[in-house]
């Protein structure tokens, strides 16, 4: 998925099939929360 004309790094798109059960959803949420601990903070953009 591309909203800005640039590839969004650090994004993960899960299809509906991948979150059909509570267990599947929890597994993906755990992956996301683990990644948040190691992800670098994006630089703040200057608002004009």
N, C-alpha and C positions, 0 to 999 in steps of 0.2 A: 504494500500500500504506500502511496506517495502523495502527500498533501501539499508539499512545498516546492516541488521540482528537484529536490535533493533526497537521496536515500537517507532514511533515519536510522542511524546506527544505534545499537542497544535496544532495539524494539523487537518484540516477538509477537507474532500473530498466531493465535490458536483457532483452528476451525471448530465449529460447533461439535463435531464428532469427538474432539479432544477434551471436551468438558461436559460430556453427557451425564456423568455421575458426580456425586459430591466428592468421591475419592479422587477422580481425575482432576476436578477443579482445585482441590486442596493441593495436589501434587504440583500443579502449575503455579499456584499462589506461593508455595514454598520456594520454587525456583526463582520467582520474581523477587521475593523478599530477601533471599540469599544474595541475589545479584545487587540489590540496592545497597547492601553493606559494603560492596567493593567498587561500586560505580563511581566514576569521577564526576564532580559537580561541573555542569556546563558554565562557561563564562557568561556573565551578565551582558546583555546587549544594551547599548546606549539608546534611549528612547528620544526621538527627535520631535 
